């Protein structure tokens, strides 16, 4: 008889309540778990499909009391067609080229990251990050991760996007851009670039994280159509009805632990994950 060792239990924890970074006056909590070991890739894939995101070696999802504003969203690559505004964006940024590189932090990236944070998020925690903090954000990953550098025709770094490779797609972890090029909408361009990269790799989805309809910084993700949202524990197409101010997606949308994880326990841990 062959002996099969039991699988290591997967523990999940909830963070302490903190002010919501997206919607003033609201409180956020997260469920978090560690992604480590030889099964990290498979676990990360399952958690991503369940609406989790990654930071360093931690996967997290919102479990906020009395709020379901954060909705996981992804783009079905095969069905996506850019609209008129997005086609205009591609033409305007035709001189920008993306280079997919190993997840290694550079001083050049960090300088751009700092300029972006001070211009766009000057009062946020990330504006005070040191180079070593930035390097940890880029390089501390238990899975296949790359950083896409966007350069103009002169070779100047104008943007970057930290990107995870999943079994069923690409996941945009964090992106930043030259603040003086805000009108070029390089954030939109980066998503369009990832869609084409996923298409070339034969991957069906691009994961964009959380769509927050009430947040100006997060609402743009619904402009990539068709899109899919995780609602009621299942992925479905984003509809025009979902975009109406009064729309409420069926709960729960996030924080559901995949059924094949071995164990869940709850404890209060510092809520520092963004």
C-alpha positions as a Markdown table, in Angstrom:
| # | Residue | x | y | z |
|---|---|---|---|---|
| 1 | Unk | 0.0 | 0.0 | 0.0 |
| 2 | Unk | 1.3 | 3.5 | -1.0 |
| 3 | Unk | 1.4 | 6.0 | 1.8 |
| 4 | Unk | 0.4 | 9.5 | 0.9 |
| 5 | Unk | 1.4 | 12.2 | 3.3 |
| 6 | Unk | -1.4 | 14.6 | 4.3 |
| 7 | Unk | -1.4 | 18.0 | 2.7 |
| 8 | Unk | -0.1 | 20.9 | 4.8 |
| 9 | Unk | -3.1 | 22.9 | 6.2 |
| 10 | Unk | -3.6 | 26.3 | 4.6 |
| 11 | Unk | -4.4 | 28.9 | 7.3 |
| 12 | Unk | -6.3 | 32.1 | 6.7 |
| 13 | Unk | -6.4 | 35.2 | 8.9 |
| 14 | Unk | -8.4 | 38.4 | 9.1 |
| 15 | Unk | -6.7 | 41.8 | 9.6 |
| 16 | Unk | -7.7 | 44.4 | 12.1 |
| 17 | Unk | -10.1 | 47.2 | 10.8 |
| 18 | Unk | -8.4 | 50.1 | 9.1 |
| 19 | Unk | -9.7 | 53.2 | 7.2 |
| 20 | Unk | -10.6 | 52.3 | 3.6 |
| 21 | Unk | -8.0 | 53.5 | 1.1 |
| 22 | Unk | -10.6 | 53.9 | -1.7 |
| 23 | Unk | -13.8 | 55.3 | -0.1 |
| 24 | Unk | -13.6 | 57.9 | 2.7 |
| 25 | Unk | -15.5 | 57.2 | 5.9 |
| 26 | Unk | -15.5 | 53.4 | 5.4 |
| 27 | Unk | -13.6 | 50.7 | 7.2 |
| 28 | Unk | -11.7 | 47.8 | 5.5 |
| 29 | Unk | -10.8 | 44.4 | 6.7 |
| 30 | Unk | -9.0 | 41.7 | 4.7 |
| 31 | Unk | -8.6 | 37.9 | 4.8 |
| 32 | Unk | -5.0 | 36.9 | 4.2 |
| 33 | Unk | -3.0 | 33.8 | 3.7 |
| 34 | Unk | 0.7 | 33.0 | 3.0 |
| 35 | Unk | 1.8 | 31.7 | -0.4 |
| 36 | Unk | 4.8 | 29.6 | 0.1 |
| 37 | Unk | 6.4 | 26.2 | -0.7 |
| 38 | Unk | 6.3 | 24.0 | -3.8 |
| 39 | Unk | 2.6 | 24.4 | -4.2 |
| 40 | Unk | 2.7 | 28.2 | -4.3 |
| 41 | Unk | 1.9 | 28.5 | -8.0 |
| 42 | Unk | -1.2 | 26.3 | -7.8 |
| 43 | Unk | -2.5 | 27.9 | -4.6 |
| 44 | Unk | -2.0 | 31.4 | -6.1 |
| 45 | Unk | -4.0 | 30.4 | -9.2 |
| 46 | Unk | -6.9 | 29.1 | -7.1 |
| 47 | Unk | -6.9 | 32.1 | -4.9 |
| 48 | Unk | -6.8 | 34.5 | -7.9 |
| 49 | Unk | -9.9 | 32.8 | -9.4 |
| 50 | Unk | -11.6 | 33.3 | -6.0 |
| 51 | Unk | -10.9 | 37.0 | -6.1 |
| 52 | Unk | -7.7 | 37.3 | -4.1 |
| 53 | Unk | -4.7 | 39.5 | -4.9 |
| 54 | Unk | -1.0 | 39.2 | -4.1 |
| 55 | Unk | 1.4 | 41.4 | -2.2 |
| 56 | Unk | 4.9 | 39.9 | -1.6 |
| 57 | Unk | 4.1 | 36.3 | -0.4 |
| 58 | Unk | 0.7 | 37.1 | 0.9 |
| 59 | Unk | -2.7 | 36.7 | -0.8 |
| 60 | Unk | -5.5 | 38.9 | 0.4 |
| 61 | Unk | -9.1 | 39.7 | -0.3 |
| 62 | Unk | -11.5 | 42.3 | 1.3 |
| 63 | Unk | -14.1 | 41.1 | 3.8 |
| 64 | Unk | -15.3 | 44.5 | 4.9 |
| 65 | Unk | -18.3 | 44.8 | 7.2 |
| 66 | Unk | -21.4 | 46.2 | 5.5 |
| 67 | Unk | -19.5 | 47.0 | 2.2 |
| 68 | Unk | -19.1 | 45.1 | -1.0 |
| 69 | Unk | -17.7 | 47.9 | -3.1 |
| 70 | Unk | -14.5 | 46.0 | -4.2 |
| 71 | Unk | -15.5 | 43.7 | -7.0 |
| 72 | Unk | -12.9 | 41.4 | -8.7 |
| 73 | Unk | -12.7 | 42.1 | -12.4 |
| 74 | Unk | -10.9 | 40.4 | -15.3 |
| 75 | Unk | -10.9 | 40.7 | -19.1 |
| 76 | Unk | -11.7 | 37.7 | -21.3 |
| 77 | Unk | -8.9 | 38.2 | -23.9 |
| 78 | Unk | -10.5 | 36.4 | -26.8 |
| 79 | Unk | -13.6 | 38.5 | -26.7 |
| 80 | Unk | -12.0 | 41.9 | -26.0 |
| 81 | Unk | -12.1 | 44.5 | -28.7 |
| 82 | Unk | -10.8 | 48.1 | -27.9 |
| 83 | Unk | -13.4 | 50.8 | -28.2 |
| 84 | Unk | -12.9 | 54.1 | -30.1 |
| 85 | Unk | -11.2 | 55.8 | -27.1 |
| 86 | Unk | -8.9 | 52.9 | -26.5 |
| 87 | Unk | -8.0 | 52.7 | -30.2 |
| 88 | Unk | -7.1 | 56.4 | -30.0 |
| 89 | Unk | -5.0 | 55.7 | -27.0 |
| 90 | Unk | -3.0 | 53.0 | -28.9 |
| 91 | Unk | -2.4 | 55.4 | -31.8 |
| 92 | Unk | -1.3 | 58.2 | -29.5 |
| 93 | Unk | 1.1 | 55.9 | -27.7 |
| 94 | Unk | 2.4 | 54.1 | -30.8 |
| 95 | Unk | 6.0 | 55.3 | -29.9 |
| 96 | Unk | 5.9 | 53.5 | -26.5 |
| 97 | Unk | 7.3 | 50.0 | -26.4 |
| 98 | Unk | 6.9 | 47.5 | -23.6 |
| 99 | Unk | 9.7 | 45.2 | -22.4 |
| 100 | Unk | 8.9 | 42.2 | -20.2 |
| 101 | Unk | 11.7 | 41.7 | -17.8 |
| 102 | Unk | 12.5 | 39.6 | -14.7 |
| 103 | Unk | 11.2 | 41.0 | -11.5 |
| 104 | Unk | 14.3 | 43.0 | -10.5 |
| 105 | Unk | 14.2 | 46.5 | -9.0 |
| 106 | Unk | 16.4 | 49.2 | -10.5 |
| 107 | Unk | 17.3 | 52.7 | -9.4 |
| 108 | Unk | 15.7 | 54.0 | -12.6 |
| 109 | Unk | 12.4 | 52.4 | -11.8 |
| 110 | Unk | 12.5 | 53.6 | -8.2 |
| 111 | Unk | 13.1 | 57.2 | -9.3 |
| 112 | Unk | 10.0 | 57.0 | -11.5 |
| 113 | Unk | 8.0 | 55.2 | -8.8 |
| 114 | Unk | 8.8 | 58.0 | -6.3 |
| 115 | Unk | 7.8 | 60.8 | -8.8 |
| 116 | Unk | 4.5 | 59.0 | -9.4 |
| 117 | Unk | 3.8 | 58.5 | -5.7 |
| 118 | Unk | 4.5 | 62.1 | -4.8 |
| 119 | Unk | 2.4 | 63.5 | -7.7 |
| 120 | Unk | -0.6 | 61.1 | -7.4 |
| 121 | Unk | -0.6 | 59.7 | -3.8 |
| 122 | Unk | 1.5 | 62.1 | -1.8 |
| 123 | Unk | -0.2 | 61.4 | 1.5 |
| 124 | Unk | -0.3 | 57.6 | 1.1 |
| 125 | Unk | 2.0 | 55.1 | 2.8 |
| 126 | Unk | 3.8 | 54.2 | -0.5 |
| 127 | Unk | 5.1 | 57.8 | -0.9 |
| 128 | Unk | 7.5 | 57.1 | 2.0 |
| 129 | Unk | 8.8 | 53.8 | 0.7 |
| 130 | Unk | 12.6 | 53.5 | 0.5 |
| 131 | Unk | 14.5 | 51.7 | -2.3 |
| 132 | Unk | 14.7 | 48.6 | -0.2 |
| 133 | Unk | 10.9 | 48.7 | 0.3 |
| 134 | Unk | 10.4 | 49.1 | -3.4 |
| 135 | Unk | 12.8 | 46.2 | -4.1 |
| 136 | Unk | 10.9 | 44.0 | -1.7 |
| 137 | Unk | 7.6 | 44.9 | -3.5 |
| 138 | Unk | 9.1 | 43.9 | -6.8 |
| 139 | Unk | 11.3 | 40.9 | -5.9 |
| 140 | Unk | 9.6 | 39.2 | -3.0 |
| 141 | Unk | 7.4 | 36.8 | -4.9 |
| 142 | Unk | 7.0 | 33.1 | -4.6 |
| 143 | Unk | 5.5 | 32.8 | -8.1 |
| 144 | Unk | 6.5 | 33.7 | -11.7 |
| 145 | Unk | 6.5 | 37.5 | -11.8 |
| 146 | Unk | 7.8 | 40.0 | -14.3 |
| 147 | Unk | 8.0 | 43.8 | -14.5 |
| 148 | Unk | 7.1 | 45.4 | -17.8 |
| 149 | Unk | 9.0 | 48.5 | -18.6 |
| 150 | Unk | 7.4 | 51.0 | -21.0 |
| 151 | Unk | 9.9 | 53.2 | -22.8 |
| 152 | Unk | 9.5 | 56.0 | -25.4 |
| 153 | Unk | 11.3 | 56.3 | -28.7 |
| 154 | Unk | 14.3 | 57.9 | -27.0 |
| 155 | Unk | 14.5 | 54.9 | -24.6 |
| 156 | Unk | 13.3 | 56.9 | -21.6 |
| 157 | Unk | 11.4 | 54.9 | -18.9 |
| 158 | Unk | 7.9 | 56.3 | -18.8 |
| 159 | Unk | 6.0 | 53.5 | -17.0 |
| 160 | Unk | 6.2 | 50.1 | -15.4 |
| 161 | Unk | 3.8 | 47.3 | -14.5 |
| 162 | Unk | 4.5 | 44.5 | -12.0 |
| 163 | Unk | 2.8 | 41.5 | -13.5 |
| 164 | Unk | 2.1 | 38.0 | -12.2 |
| 165 | Unk | 1.8 | 35.0 | -14.5 |
| 166 | Unk | -1.1 | 32.7 | -13.7 |
| 167 | Unk | -2.2 | 29.4 | -15.2 |
| 168 | Unk | -5.1 | 31.2 | -16.9 |
| 169 | Unk | -3.8 | 34.7 | -17.5 |
| 170 | Unk | -1.8 | 37.7 | -16.5 |
| 171 | Unk | -2.4 | 39.7 | -13.3 |
| 172 | Unk | -1.6 | 43.4 | -13.1 |
| 173 | Unk | -0.2 | 43.8 | -9.6 |
| 174 | Unk | 0.9 | 47.4 | -9.6 |
| 175 | Unk | 1.7 | 50.0 | -12.2 |
| 176 | Unk | 3.1 | 53.5 | -12.2 |
| 177 | Unk | 3.9 | 56.2 | -14.8 |
| 178 | Unk | 5.6 | 59.5 | -15.4 |
| 179 | Unk | 3.2 | 62.0 | -13.8 |
| 180 | Unk | 3.8 | 64.6 | -16.5 |
| 181 | Unk | 2.4 | 62.2 | -19.1 |
| 182 | Unk | -1.0 | 62.0 | -17.3 |
| 183 | Unk | -2.9 | 63.0 | -20.5 |
| 184 | Unk | -1.3 | 60.1 | -22.4 |
| 185 | Unk | -3.4 | 57.7 | -20.3 |
| 186 | Unk | -0.5 | 55.3 | -19.9 |
| 187 | Unk | -2.5 | 53.3 | -17.4 |
| 188 | Unk | -5.0 | 52.4 | -20.1 |
| 189 | Unk | -2.1 | 51.7 | -22.5 |
| 190 | Unk | -0.5 | 49.3 | -20.0 |
| 191 | Unk | -3.8 | 47.3 | -19.7 |
| 192 | Unk | -4.1 | 47.2 | -23.5 |
| 193 | Unk | -0.5 | 46.0 | -23.8 |
| 194 | Unk | -1.2 | 43.2 | -21.2 |
| 195 | Unk | -4.2 | 42.1 | -23.1 |
| 196 | Unk | -2.2 | 41.7 | -26.3 |
| 197 | Unk | 0.6 | 40.0 | -24.4 |
| 198 | Unk | -1.8 | 37.5 | -22.9 |
| 199 | Unk | -3.3 | 36.9 | -26.4 |
| 200 | Unk | 0.2 | 36.1 | -27.7 |
| 201 | Unk | 0.8 | 33.7 | -24.9 |
| 202 | Unk | -2.5 | 31.9 | -25.4 |
| 203 | Unk | -3.8 | 33.0 | -21.9 |
| 204 | Unk | -7.5 | 33.6 | -21.6 |
| 205 | Unk | -7.6 | 36.4 | -19.0 |
| 206 | Unk | -6.1 | 39.6 | -17.7 |
| 207 | Unk | -6.8 | 40.1 | -14.0 |
| 208 | Unk | -7.2 | 43.8 | -13.1 |
| 209 | Unk | -7.7 | 43.5 | -9.3 |
| 210 | Unk | -10.7 | 45.3 | -7.8 |
| 211 | Unk | -13.2 | 47.5 | -9.6 |
| 212 | Unk | -14.6 | 50.1 | -7.2 |
| 213 | Unk | -17.4 | 52.0 | -9.0 |
| 214 | Unk | -17.5 | 54.8 | -6.4 |
| 215 | Unk | -13.8 | 55.4 | -6.5 |
| 216 | Unk | -12.4 | 57.6 | -9.3 |
| 217 | Unk | -9.0 | 55.8 | -9.1 |
| 218 | Unk | -10.6 | 52.4 | -9.5 |
| 219 | Unk | -13.7 | 52.9 | -11.6 |
| 220 | Unk | -11.8 | 53.0 | -15.0 |
| 221 | Unk | -11.4 | 49.2 | -14.9 |
| 222 | Unk | -15.0 | 48.8 | -16.1 |
| 223 | Unk | -14.2 | 50.6 | -19.4 |
| 224 | Unk | -12.5 | 47.4 | -20.8 |
| 225 | Unk | -15.4 | 45.6 | -22.3 |
| 226 | Unk | -16.4 | 42.9 | -22.3 |
| 227 | Unk | -15.3 | 42.4 | -18.7 |
| 228 | Unk | -16.1 | 39.7 | -16.2 |
| 229 | Unk | -16.8 | 40.3 | -12.5 |
| 230 | Unk | -16.9 | 37.8 | -9.6 |
| 231 | Unk | -20.3 | 38.0 | -8.0 |
| 232 | Unk | -22.0 | 35.5 | -5.8 |
| 233 | Unk | -19.0 | 33.2 | -6.0 |
| 234 | Unk | -19.0 | 32.9 | -9.8 |
| 235 | Unk | -17.5 | 34.9 | -12.7 |
| 236 | Unk | -20.0 | 36.5 | -15.0 |
| 237 | Unk | -20.1 | 39.2 | -17.7 |
| 238 | Unk | -20.2 | 42.8 | -16.5 |
| 239 | Unk | -23.5 | 44.3 | -17.7 |
| 240 | Unk | -24.8 | 47.8 | -18.3 |
| 241 | Unk | -27.0 | 47.3 | -15.3 |
| 242 | Unk | -24.0 | 46.8 | -13.1 |
| 243 | Unk | -22.7 | 50.3 | -14.1 |
| 244 | Unk | -25.8 | 52.1 | -12.7 |
| 245 | Unk | -25.2 | 54.0 | -9.5 |
| 246 | Unk | -27.9 | 52.0 | -7.7 |
| 247 | Unk | -26.6 | 48.6 | -8.8 |
| 248 | Unk | -25.6 | 46.1 | -6.1 |
| 249 | Unk | -23.8 | 43.0 | -7.1 |
| 250 | Unk | -25.0 | 39.9 | -5.3 |
| 251 | Unk | -23.0 | 39.0 | -2.2 |
| 252 | Unk | -20.6 | 37.7 | -1.3 |
| 253 | Unk | -18.2 | 38.9 | -4.0 |
| 254 | Unk | -14.8 | 38.4 | -2.4 |
| 255 | Unk | -13.0 | 36.7 | 0.5 |
| 256 | Unk | -14.4 | 33.3 | -0.3 |
| 257 | Unk | -11.8 | 30.7 | 0.5 |
| 258 | Unk | -11.5 | 28.1 | -2.2 |
| 259 | Unk | -13.2 | 24.8 | -1.4 |
| 260 | Unk | -10.0 | 22.7 | -1.8 |
| 261 | Unk | -8.0 | 24.5 | 0.8 |
| 262 | Unk | -7.4 | 22.4 | 3.8 |
| 263 | Unk | -8.2 | 24.6 | 6.8 |
| 264 | Unk | -9.3 | 28.1 | 7.8 |
| 265 | Unk | -8.7 | 29.8 | 11.1 |
| 266 | Unk | -9.4 | 33.4 | 12.1 |
| 267 | Unk | -7.1 | 35.7 | 14.1 |
| 268 | Unk | -6.4 | 39.4 | 14.2 |
| 269 | Unk | -3.1 | 40.4 | 12.6 |
| 270 | Unk | -1.7 | 43.8 | 11.6 |
| 271 | Unk | -3.7 | 45.2 | 8.7 |
| 272 | Unk | -0.8 | 46.7 | 6.6 |
| 273 | Unk | -1.5 | 45.0 | 3.3 |
| 274 | Unk | -2.7 | 47.1 | 0.4 |
